[in-house]
Amino acid sequence: MLDELDDVVRSVKGGASELEHVPPDLLQIPLATFGNVSLVDAVKLADTLAKDAAEWAPVELCFAGGTALEWPGDESVWAKLDGDLEHLSMIGRSIPPLVARLGYLVDRRKFRSWVSVGEITDSTTPAYLQALVDALDAYRGPVWTSGEIYLLNERYPTRETEEMRVEVYRKIPLTGR
């Protein structure tokens, strides 16, 4: 399903210079962002999330729709999600108070049921952006079941590496009913 969404994004003419494209293997539904976390704290976060996630049921989702530049400073083009959004939102809303017990203050308003497919560039034209949002709006992907959440370690580009890398620190199953 990620490749299908990627095909929709790439099908819009002019995208090479007008969109900083997110490759399918880096697409994610961000539930919360923790910033820089030590290894000891990452273990505590993962263990705490795993305890509560054991009570959360898997979520059925699909991509359906798109939007872009939704708030001041937002430079992203977003694929919207559809499906069991109430349950997904409950999971997203549960994380900030859960990790607050460990001393992490996470913005509870940050969660959105959207996935960034790319960011605009200095070359992005209004016509391209509208065509891309229209293509995403016309797309309804297959339904899939998300049966886990991931605690990720994002490695941003440095002098030694040119690309952002995302490493899975821990895969946490959603096993509730």
C-alpha positions in Angstrom: 0.0 0.0 0.0 2.9 2.4 0.6 4.2 1.8 -3.0 0.7 2.6 -4.4 0.7 5.9 -2.5 4.2 6.6 -3.8 3.0 5.9 -7.3 0.2 8.5 -6.8 2.7 11.1 -5.6 5.2 10.3 -8.5 2.4 10.4 -11.1 2.0 14.2 -10.8 4.1 15.9 -13.5 6.9 18.1 -12.4 7.6 16.5 -9.1 11.3 16.0 -9.4 12.2 19.5 -8.4 8.9 20.6 -6.9 8.7 18.2 -4.0 11.3 16.8 -1.5 9.8 13.4 -1.7 9.7 11.0 1.3 10.5 7.5 0.1 8.0 4.8 0.9 10.3 3.1 3.5 10.4 6.4 5.5 6.7 7.1 5.6 5.3 7.0 9.1 2.3 8.0 11.2 4.0 10.0 14.0 2.1 9.5 17.2 4.6 11.5 19.4 8.1 13.0 19.2 10.4 12.6 22.1 13.5 14.5 20.9 17.0 13.3 21.9 16.6 10.4 24.3 19.4 8.5 26.1 19.5 4.7 25.7 18.4 4.3 29.3 15.4 6.5 28.7 14.6 4.8 25.4 14.4 1.5 27.3 12.0 3.1 29.9 9.9 4.6 27.1 9.7 1.4 25.2 8.8 -0.7 28.3 6.1 1.8 29.4 4.6 2.0 25.9 4.6 -1.8 25.6 2.6 -2.2 28.8 -0.2 0.0 27.7 0.0 -1.0 24.0 -0.8 -4.6 25.1 -4.3 -3.3 25.8 -4.7 -1.4 22.4 -6.2 -3.3 19.5 -4.8 -3.3 16.0 -6.0 -0.5 13.8 -7.6 -0.8 10.3 -6.5 2.1 8.1 -6.3 3.2 4.5 -5.0 6.3 2.7 -7.8 8.6 1.4 -7.3 12.2 0.5 -4.6 14.8 0.8 -3.8 18.3 2.0 -0.9 20.7 2.1 0.5 23.7 4.0 -2.1 23.4 6.7 -0.6 25.9 9.3 1.9 28.7 9.3 5.4 27.2 8.8 4.0 23.8 7.5 5.8 22.9 4.2 4.5 19.4 4.0 2.1 17.7 1.6 0.0 15.1 3.5 -1.8 11.9 2.6 -4.8 11.6 4.9 -5.8 8.4 6.6 -9.2 6.9 6.9 -10.6 3.9 8.7 -10.6 3.5 12.5 -9.4 7.0 13.2 -11.2 7.2 16.5 -9.1 4.3 17.8 -5.9 5.7 16.2 -6.6 9.0 17.8 -7.2 7.4 21.2 -3.7 5.8 20.9 -2.2 9.1 19.9 -3.9 10.9 22.8 -2.8 8.2 25.3 0.9 8.6 24.7 1.5 12.1 26.2 0.1 11.4 29.7 1.6 7.9 29.6 5.2 9.2 29.1 4.6 12.2 31.3 4.9 9.8 34.2 8.5 9.4 33.1 9.1 13.1 33.0 8.5 13.7 29.2 6.3 16.5 28.2 5.0 15.7 24.8 2.6 18.1 22.9 -0.7 16.2 22.9 -2.0 18.4 20.1 0.8 17.3 17.7 -0.9 14.0 16.6 -2.7 14.1 13.2 -4.0 11.2 11.2 -1.9 12.3 8.2 1.4 11.0 6.7 3.8 13.5 5.1 4.6 12.4 1.5 7.1 15.3 1.0 7.9 18.9 1.4 7.6 21.8 -1.0 10.8 23.4 -2.4 11.7 26.8 -3.7 10.6 25.5 -7.2 7.1 24.3 -6.2 4.5 26.0 -8.2 0.9 26.5 -7.1 -0.3 24.4 -10.2 1.9 21.5 -9.2 0.9 21.6 -5.5 -2.8 21.7 -6.5 -2.4 18.8 -8.9 -0.7 16.8 -6.2 -3.4 17.5 -3.6 -6.0 16.7 -6.2 -4.3 13.3 -7.0 -4.2 12.5 -3.3 -7.8 13.5 -2.9 -8.8 11.2 -5.8 -6.9 8.2 -4.3 -8.4 5.7 -1.8 -5.9 2.9 -1.1 -6.4 -0.6 0.2 -7.3 -1.2 3.8 -4.5 -2.5 5.9 -4.2 -3.5 9.6 -1.6 -1.8 11.7 -0.8 -4.3 14.4 2.2 -2.5 16.0 3.7 0.8 16.9 7.4 1.5 16.6 9.8 3.5 18.7 12.1 5.0 16.1 15.5 6.5 16.2 15.8 9.1 13.5 19.3 9.8 12.3 19.5 13.1 10.5 22.0 13.9 7.7 25.5 14.7 8.9 28.8 15.5 7.2 29.4 11.7 6.9 25.9 10.8 5.7 23.7 12.6 3.2 20.4 10.9 3.9 18.1 10.7 6.8 17.9 7.2 8.3 15.2 5.8 10.5 16.1 2.8 12.7 13.6 0.8 14.6 14.5 0.8 18.2 11.6 -1.4 19.3 8.6 -2.8 17.6 5.6 -2.8 20.1 2.7 -5.1 19.2 -0.9 -4.0 19.6 -2.5 -7.1 21.1 -5.6 -5.8 22.8 -9.2 -6.5 21.8 
